[in-house]
Amino acid sequence: MVNYTGIIIGASVFLMIGVFHPIVIKAEYYWGTGCWPVFATAGAGAVVGSLLVESTIVSVLLGAFAFSAFWSILELFEQKKRVERGWFPKNPKKK
């Protein structure tokens, strides 16, 4: 019997990372680094969900989502530095 669990989890985590990248860029552009609590709250909620869900696949995916959200906090501040260096556009409407 073929076990697809690893492929499902691997592909899902790959997609999660790919989705978080532009989210971080847009979040920094529109709201700056002050929106980091949103990522922290989403991550904390996913940690709790991961602990409470019985399905192994769903639990692992929630855990991966949680730590992708936590990593995004760091990336948010790194994105601010990238904008300051001129690597990404600065939002002219933001102070």
N, CA, C and O atoms as CSV, one atom per row, in Angstrom:
chain,resi,resn,atom,element,x,y,z
A,1,MET,N,N,0.842,-1.189,0.000
A,1,MET,CA,C,0.000,0.000,0.000
A,1,MET,C,C,0.885,1.249,0.000
A,1,MET,O,O,1.867,1.317,0.739
A,2,VAL,N,N,0.546,2.203,-0.803
A,2,VAL,CA,C,1.303,3.451,-0.917
A,2,VAL,C,C,0.798,4.433,0.139
A,2,VAL,O,O,-0.408,4.587,0.331
A,3,ASN,N,N,1.739,5.096,0.822
A,3,ASN,CA,C,1.404,6.064,1.853
A,3,ASN,C,C,1.660,7.469,1.312
A,3,ASN,O,O,2.804,7.836,1.043
A,4,TYR,N,N,0.611,8.242,1.158
A,4,TYR,CA,C,0.705,9.593,0.595
A,4,TYR,C,C,0.845,10.680,1.662
A,4,TYR,O,O,0.925,11.860,1.321
A,5,THR,N,N,0.876,10.313,2.928
A,5,THR,CA,C,0.896,11.294,4.013
A,5,THR,C,C,2.067,12.266,3.880
A,5,THR,O,O,1.874,13.478,3.975
A,6,GLY,N,N,3.260,11.758,3.664
A,6,GLY,CA,C,4.444,12.622,3.546
A,6,GLY,C,C,4.351,13.576,2.374
A,6,GLY,O,O,4.744,14.739,2.472
A,7,ILE,N,N,3.827,13.078,1.262
A,7,ILE,CA,C,3.688,13.927,0.069
A,7,ILE,C,C,2.655,15.026,0.325
A,7,ILE,O,O,2.864,16.178,-0.056
A,8,ILE,N,N,1.553,14.673,0.964
A,8,ILE,CA,C,0.503,15.654,1.280
A,8,ILE,C,C,1.056,16.737,2.196
A,8,ILE,O,O,0.849,17.927,1.960
A,9,ILE,N,N,1.758,16.316,3.241
A,9,ILE,CA,C,2.309,17.283,4.197
A,9,ILE,C,C,3.389,18.131,3.528
A,9,ILE,O,O,3.399,19.353,3.678
A,10,GLY,N,N,4.291,17.493,2.795
A,10,GLY,CA,C,5.365,18.236,2.126
A,10,GLY,C,C,4.843,19.268,1.149
A,10,GLY,O,O,5.294,20.413,1.147
A,11,ALA,N,N,3.895,18.866,0.320
A,11,ALA,CA,C,3.329,19.796,-0.661
A,11,ALA,C,C,2.572,20.930,0.035
A,11,ALA,O,O,2.644,22.083,-0.390
A,12,SER,N,N,1.859,20.601,1.092
A,12,SER,CA,C,1.093,21.621,1.820
A,12,SER,C,C,2.017,22.639,2.478
A,12,SER,O,O,1.750,23.839,2.430
A,13,VAL,N,N,3.095,22.172,3.089
A,13,VAL,CA,C,4.042,23.085,3.731
A,13,VAL,C,C,4.719,23.959,2.676
A,13,VAL,O,O,4.916,25.155,2.892
A,14,PHE,N,N,5.072,23.368,1.546
A,14,PHE,CA,C,5.656,24.124,0.442
A,14,PHE,C,C,4.716,25.254,0.012
A,14,PHE,O,O,5.155,26.387,-0.185
A,15,LEU,N,N,3.434,24.945,-0.130
A,15,LEU,CA,C,2.452,25.964,-0.508
A,15,LEU,C,C,2.285,27.021,0.575
A,15,LEU,O,O,2.156,28.209,0.278
A,16,MET,N,N,2.290,26.585,1.840
A,16,MET,CA,C,2.157,27.538,2.948
A,16,MET,C,C,3.280,28.562,2.930
A,16,MET,O,O,3.045,29.765,3.050
A,17,ILE,N,N,4.496,28.072,2.778
A,17,ILE,CA,C,5.651,28.967,2.739
A,17,ILE,C,C,5.524,29.923,1.552
A,17,ILE,O,O,5.808,31.115,1.672
A,18,GLY,N,N,5.100,29.397,0.422
A,18,GLY,CA,C,4.920,30.224,-0.771
A,18,GLY,C,C,3.846,31.282,-0.609
A,18,GLY,O,O,3.950,32.368,-1.179
A,19,VAL,N,N,2.820,30.977,0.161
A,19,VAL,CA,C,1.731,31.937,0.380
A,19,VAL,C,C,2.130,32.992,1.411
A,19,VAL,O,O,1.774,34.163,1.275
A,20,PHE,N,N,2.872,32.577,2.445
A,20,PHE,CA,C,3.264,33.535,3.480
A,20,PHE,C,C,4.211,34.600,2.950
A,20,PHE,O,O,4.187,35.730,3.437
A,21,HIS,N,N,5.040,34.276,1.971
A,21,HIS,CA,C,6.006,35.251,1.450
A,21,HIS,C,C,5.324,36.523,0.929
A,21,HIS,O,O,5.675,37.614,1.378
A,22,PRO,N,N,4.370,36.425,0.004
A,22,PRO,CA,C,3.725,37.668,-0.453
A,22,PRO,C,C,2.841,38.311,0.625
A,22,PRO,O,O,2.639,39.525,0.612
A,23,ILE,N,N,2.320,37.516,1.547
A,23,ILE,CA,C,1.526,38.097,2.637
A,23,ILE,C,C,2.397,39.021,3.479
A,23,ILE,O,O,1.973,40.118,3.841
A,24,VAL,N,N,3.604,38.583,3.789
A,24,VAL,CA,C,4.533,39.405,4.568
A,24,VAL,C,C,4.873,40.693,3.808
A,24,VAL,O,O,4.897,41.775,4.396
A,25,ILE,N,N,5.128,40.576,2.528
A,25,ILE,CA,C,5.463,41.758,1.719
A,25,ILE,C,C,4.308,42.754,1.723
A,25,ILE,O,O,4.517,43.948,1.931
A,26,LYS,N,N,3.102,42.271,1.495
A,26,LYS,CA,C,1.925,43.165,1.474
A,26,LYS,C,C,1.633,43.742,2.851
A,26,LYS,O,O,1.281,44.915,2.973
A,27,ALA,N,N,1.780,42.914,3.900
A,27,ALA,CA,C,1.506,43.388,5.263
A,27,ALA,C,C,2.451,44.521,5.630
A,27,ALA,O,O,2.022,45.527,6.195
A,28,GLU,N,N,3.731,44.369,5.313
A,28,GLU,CA,C,4.691,45.425,5.625
A,28,GLU,C,C,4.391,46.671,4.795
A,28,GLU,O,O,4.510,47.790,5.293
A,29,TYR,N,N,4.008,46.486,3.551
A,29,TYR,CA,C,3.714,47.614,2.668
A,29,TYR,C,C,2.541,48.443,3.198
A,29,TYR,O,O,2.623,49.670,3.264
A,30,TYR,N,N,1.456,47.774,3.573
A,30,TYR,CA,C,0.242,48.484,3.975
A,30,TYR,C,C,0.205,48.857,5.455
A,30,TYR,O,O,-0.308,49.921,5.803
A,31,TRP,N,N,0.736,48.005,6.334
A,31,TRP,CA,C,0.586,48.233,7.775
A,31,TRP,C,C,1.899,48.364,8.529
A,31,TRP,O,O,1.894,48.738,9.702
A,32,GLY,N,N,3.010,48.069,7.896
A,32,GLY,CA,C,4.298,48.163,8.577
A,32,GLY,C,C,4.506,47.011,9.549
A,32,GLY,O,O,3.769,46.025,9.535
A,33,THR,N,N,5.514,47.153,10.387
A,33,THR,CA,C,5.839,46.079,11.327
A,33,THR,C,C,4.866,46.003,12.501
A,33,THR,O,O,4.888,45.043,13.270
A,34,GLY,N,N,4.028,46.999,12.633
A,34,GLY,CA,C,3.064,47.021,13.733
A,34,GLY,C,C,2.007,45.933,13.659
A,34,GLY,O,O,1.263,45.731,14.619
A,35,CYS,N,N,1.929,45.235,12.547
A,35,CYS,CA,C,0.919,44.183,12.416
A,35,CYS,C,C,1.432,42.819,12.886
A,35,CYS,O,O,0.753,41.809,12.700
A,36,TRP,N,N,2.629,42.779,13.496
A,36,TRP,CA,C,3.178,41.502,13.929
A,36,TRP,C,C,2.267,40.748,14.901
A,36,TRP,O,O,2.272,39.518,14.871
A,37,PRO,N,N,1.479,41.418,15.767
A,37,PRO,CA,C,0.602,40.647,16.660
A,37,PRO,C,C,-0.432,39.791,15.916
A,37,PRO,O,O,-0.898,38.782,16.447
A,38,VAL,N,N,-0.787,40.187,14.706
A,38,VAL,CA,C,-1.723,39.380,13.913
A,38,VAL,C,C,-1.089,38.028,13.592
A,38,VAL,O,O,-1.736,36.987,13.705
A,39,PHE,N,N,0.184,38.055,13.192
A,39,PHE,CA,C,0.895,36.813,12.903
A,39,PHE,C,C,1.062,35.979,14.178
A,39,PHE,O,O,0.921,34.757,14.149
A,40,ALA,N,N,1.360,36.647,15.288
A,40,ALA,CA,C,1.535,35.936,16.562
A,40,ALA,C,C,0.234,35.284,17.016
A,40,ALA,O,O,0.234,34.147,17.488
A,41,THR,N,N,-0.864,36.002,16.873
A,41,THR,CA,C,-2.169,35.464,17.262
A,41,THR,C,C,-2.566,34.294,16.383
A,41,THR,O,O,-3.059,33.280,16.878
A,42,ALA,N,N,-2.353,34.429,15.081
A,42,ALA,CA,C,-2.667,33.334,14.157
A,42,ALA,C,C,-1.813,32.110,14.487
A,42,ALA,O,O,-2.309,30.983,14.478
A,43,GLY,N,N,-0.540,32.331,14.777
A,43,GLY,CA,C,0.348,31.236,15.130
A,43,GLY,C,C,-0.054,30.555,16.422
A,43,GLY,O,O,-0.067,29.327,16.510
A,44,ALA,N,N,-0.386,31.361,17.433
A,44,ALA,CA,C,-0.803,30.794,18.716
A,44,ALA,C,C,-2.100,30.000,18.571
A,44,ALA,O,O,-2.247,28.925,19.152
A,45,GLY,N,N,-3.028,30.533,17.797
A,45,GLY,CA,C,-4.280,29.807,17.559
A,45,GLY,C,C,-4.044,28.488,16.854
A,45,GLY,O,O,-4.679,27.483,17.174
A,46,ALA,N,N,-3.127,28.487,15.888
A,46,ALA,CA,C,-2.819,27.251,15.165
A,46,ALA,C,C,-2.110,26.247,16.065
A,46,ALA,O,O,-2.310,25.042,15.915
A,47,VAL,N,N,-1.282,26.721,17.001
A,47,VAL,CA,C,-0.637,25.812,17.964
A,47,VAL,C,C,-1.698,25.130,18.807
A,47,VAL,O,O,-1.665,23.913,18.984
A,48,VAL,N,N,-2.634,25.904,19.324
A,48,VAL,CA,C,-3.715,25.332,20.130
A,48,VAL,C,C,-4.517,24.341,19.298
A,48,VAL,O,O,-4.825,23.242,19.759
A,49,GLY,N,N,-4.854,24.731,18.076
A,49,GLY,CA,C,-5.586,23.825,17.198
A,49,GLY,C,C,-4.819,22.547,16.934
A,49,GLY,O,O,-5.405,21.465,16.912
A,50,SER,N,N,-3.524,22.659,16.734
A,50,SER,CA,C,-2.688,21.493,16.480
A,50,SER,C,C,-2.702,20.532,17.658
A,50,SER,O,O,-2.663,19.315,17.476
A,51,LEU,N,N,-2.757,21.077,18.854
A,51,LEU,CA,C,-2.776,20.235,20.052
A,51,LEU,C,C,-4.122,19.550,20.262
A,51,LEU,O,O,-4.188,18.485,20.875
A,52,LEU,N,N,-5.174,20.144,19.766
A,52,LEU,CA,C,-6.518,19.639,20.043
A,52,LEU,C,C,-7.098,18.735,18.955
A,52,LEU,O,O,-8.049,17.995,19.206
A,53,VAL,N,N,-6.535,18.789,17.758
A,53,VAL,CA,C,-7.064,18.013,16.630
A,53,VAL,C,C,-6.561,16.577,16.711
A,53,VAL,O,O,-5.395,16.337,17.024
A,54,GLU,N,N,-7.427,15.642,16.432
A,54,GLU,CA,C,-7.041,14.226,16.501
A,54,GLU,C,C,-6.338,13.748,15.236
A,54,GLU,O,O,-5.491,12.858,15.309
A,55,SER,N,N,-6.661,14.302,14.105
A,55,SER,CA,C,-6.072,13.878,12.839
A,55,SER,C,C,-4.593,14.269,12.790
A,55,SER,O,O,-4.239,15.430,13.001
A,56,THR,N,N,-3.749,13.297,12.513
A,56,THR,CA,C,-2.311,13.555,12.453
A,56,THR,C,C,-1.973,14.545,11.352
A,56,THR,O,O,-1.211,15.485,11.577
A,57,ILE,N,N,-2.526,14.348,10.176
A,57,ILE,CA,C,-2.217,15.239,9.056
A,57,ILE,C,C,-2.648,16.669,9.368
A,57,ILE,O,O,-1.882,17.607,9.148
A,58,VAL,N,N,-3.851,16.842,9.870
A,58,VAL,CA,C,-4.351,18.191,10.182
A,58,VAL,C,C,-3.518,18.817,11.302
A,58,VAL,O,O,-3.210,20.008,11.259
A,59,SER,N,N,-3.153,18.011,12.304
A,59,SER,CA,C,-2.326,18.507,13.403
A,59,SER,C,C,-0.966,18.981,12.906
A,59,SER,O,O,-0.494,20.044,13.309
A,60,VAL,N,N,-0.341,18.206,12.041
A,60,VAL,CA,C,0.960,18.589,11.486
A,60,VAL,C,C,0.821,19.855,10.642
A,60,VAL,O,O,1.664,20.748,10.727
A,61,LEU,N,N,-0.210,19.938,9.846
A,61,LEU,CA,C,-0.402,21.118,8.994
A,61,LEU,C,C,-0.675,22.370,9.835
A,61,LEU,O,O,-0.196,23.455,9.504
A,62,LEU,N,N,-1.431,22.224,10.904
A,62,LEU,CA,C,-1.654,23.367,11.798
A,62,LEU,C,C,-0.351,23.785,12.475
A,62,LEU,O,O,-0.088,24.976,12.644
A,63,GLY,N,N,0.462,22.800,12.861
A,63,GLY,CA,C,1.760,23.118,13.445
A,63,GLY,C,C,2.657,23.837,12.455
A,63,GLY,O,O,3.331,24.804,12.809
A,64,ALA,N,N,2.667,23.370,11.227
A,64,ALA,CA,C,3.471,24.025,10.189
A,64,ALA,C,C,2.961,25.437,9.927
A,64,ALA,O,O,3.752,26.364,9.749
A,65,PHE,N,N,1.651,25.599,9.904
A,65,PHE,CA,C,1.067,26.925,9.728
A,65,PHE,C,C,1.478,27.836,10.881
A,65,PHE,O,O,1.837,28.994,10.668
A,66,ALA,N,N,1.424,27.308,12.103
A,66,ALA,CA,C,1.771,28.097,13.287
A,66,ALA,C,C,3.198,28.628,13.191
A,66,ALA,O,O,3.444,29.815,13.407
A,67,PHE,N,N,4.120,27.755,12.870
A,67,PHE,CA,C,5.508,28.187,12.851
A,67,PHE,C,C,5.845,28.994,11.600
A,67,PHE,O,O,6.817,29.749,11.601
A,68,SER,N,N,5.070,28.849,10.547
A,68,SER,CA,C,5.209,29.743,9.395
A,68,SER,C,C,4.761,31.148,9.789
A,68,SER,O,O,5.370,32.137,9.382
A,69,ALA,N,N,3.693,31.230,10.584
A,69,ALA,CA,C,3.217,32.535,11.062
A,69,ALA,C,C,4.242,33.164,12.000
A,69,ALA,O,O,4.507,34.364,11.917
A,70,PHE,N,N,4.822,32.355,12.895
A,70,PHE,CA,C,5.839,32.883,13.800
A,70,PHE,C,C,7.069,33.354,13.026
A,70,PHE,O,O,7.628,34.406,13.335
A,71,TRP,N,N,7.489,32.593,12.034
A,71,TRP,CA,C,8.636,32.979,11.219
A,71,TRP,C,C,8.333,34.263,10.446
A,71,TRP,O,O,9.232,35.064,10.187
A,72,SER,N,N,7.088,34.452,10.088
A,72,SER,CA,C,6.691,35.646,9.346
A,72,SER,C,C,6.898,36.914,10.159
A,72,SER,O,O,7.086,37.988,9.589
A,73,ILE,N,N,6.866,36.805,11.480
A,73,ILE,CA,C,7.137,37.973,12.324
A,73,ILE,C,C,8.565,38.451,12.079
A,73,ILE,O,O,8.806,39.643,11.885
A,74,LEU,N,N,9.499,37.520,12.089
A,74,LEU,CA,C,10.885,37.865,11.793
A,74,LEU,C,C,11.005,38.430,10.382
A,74,LEU,O,O,11.679,39.439,10.170
A,75,GLU,N,N,10.363,37.793,9.432
A,75,GLU,CA,C,10.431,38.240,8.040
A,75,GLU,C,C,9.810,39.621,7.848
A,75,GLU,O,O,10.230,40.372,6.968
A,76,LEU,N,N,8.824,39.956,8.656
A,76,LEU,CA,C,8.203,41.277,8.593
A,76,LEU,C,C,9.244,42.363,8.894
A,76,LEU,O,O,9.308,43.381,8.205
A,77,PHE,N,N,10.051,42.132,9.926
A,77,PHE,CA,C,11.082,43.101,10.284
A,77,PHE,C,C,12.231,43.089,9.266
A,77,PHE,O,O,12.833,44.126,8.991
A,78,GLU,N,N,12.526,41.915,8.714
A,78,GLU,CA,C,13.527,41.839,7.650
A,78,GLU,C,C,13.028,42.551,6.395
A,78,GLU,O,O,13.810,43.186,5.688
A,79,GLN,N,N,11.733,42.447,6.116
A,79,GLN,CA,C,11.149,43.126,4.955
A,79,GLN,C,C,11.271,44.639,5.110
A,79,GLN,O,O,11.513,45.353,4.137
A,80,LYS,N,N,11.103,45.119,6.335
A,80,LYS,CA,C,11.267,46.557,6.586
A,80,LYS,C,C,12.678,46.989,6.195
A,80,LYS,O,O,12.858,48.046,5.591
A,81,LYS,N,N,13.674,46.180,6.536
A,81,LYS,CA,C,15.060,46.498,6.174
A,81,LYS,C,C,15.256,46.451,4.656
A,81,LYS,O,O,15.977,47.275,4.092
A,82,ARG,N,N,14.612,45.487,4.002
A,82,ARG,CA,C,14.730,45.387,2.551
A,82,ARG,C,C,14.120,46.611,1.870
A,82,ARG,O,O,14.640,47.087,0.861
A,83,VAL,N,N,13.020,47.118,2.421
A,83,VAL,CA,C,12.396,48.332,1.876
A,83,VAL,C,C,13.325,49.525,2.088
A,83,VAL,O,O,13.494,50.348,1.188
A,84,GLU,N,N,13.932,49.623,3.281
A,84,GLU,CA,C,14.849,50.724,3.565
A,84,GLU,C,C,16.057,50.704,2.632
A,84,GLU,O,O,16.589,51.758,2.282
A,85,ARG,N,N,16.488,49.517,2.230
A,85,ARG,CA,C,17.622,49.383,1.304
A,85,ARG,C,C,17.215,49.669,-0.140
A,85,ARG,O,O,18.072,49.773,-1.018
A,86,GLY,N,N,15.910,49.795,-0.390
A,86,GLY,CA,C,15.427,50.069,-1.728
A,86,GLY,C,C,15.189,48.830,-2.569
A,86,GLY,O,O,14.987,48.933,-3.779
A,87,TRP,N,N,15.209,47.664,-1.950
A,87,TRP,CA,C,14.994,46.419,-2.691
A,87,TRP,C,C,13.528,46.194,-3.016
A,87,TRP,O,O,13.200,45.479,-3.964
A,88,PHE,N,N,12.626,46.813,-2.218
A,88,PHE,CA,C,11.194,46.715,-2.426
A,88,PHE,C,C,10.608,48.113,-2.356
A,88,PHE,O,O,11.181,48.978,-1.693
A,89,PRO,N,N,9.490,48.364,-3.014
A,89,PRO,CA,C,8.917,49.719,-2.998
A,89,PRO,C,C,8.363,50.093,-1.621
A,89,PRO,O,O,7.836,49.253,-0.891
A,90,LYS,N,N,8.500,51.370,-1.295
A,90,LYS,CA,C,7.946,51.902,-0.047
A,90,LYS,C,C,6.565,52.446,-0.335
A,90,LYS,O,O,6.339,53.047,-1.385
A,91,ASN,N,N,5.646,52.243,0.577
A,91,ASN,CA,C,4.293,52.764,0.426
A,91,ASN,C,C,4.325,54.264,0.653
A,91,ASN,O,O,4.621,54.700,1.766
A,92,PRO,N,N,4.031,55.078,-0.366
A,92,PRO,CA,C,4.097,56.533,-0.203
A,92,PRO,C,C,3.028,57.081,0.747
A,92,PRO,O,O,3.173,58.196,1.249
A,93,LYS,N,N,1.980,56.336,0.998
A,93,LYS,CA,C,0.904,56.797,1.887
A,93,LYS,C,C,1.214,56.531,3.357
A,93,LYS,O,O,0.541,57.062,4.240
A,94,LYS,N,N,2.227,55.714,3.620
A,94,LYS,CA,C,2.615,55.378,4.987
A,94,LYS,C,C,3.642,56.394,5.488
A,94,LYS,O,O,4.518,56.822,4.735
A,95,LYS,N,N,3.529,56.781,6.775
A,95,LYS,CA,C,4.501,57.720,7.311
A,95,LYS,C,C,5.830,57.021,7.560
A,95,LYS,O,O,6.784,57.652,8.014
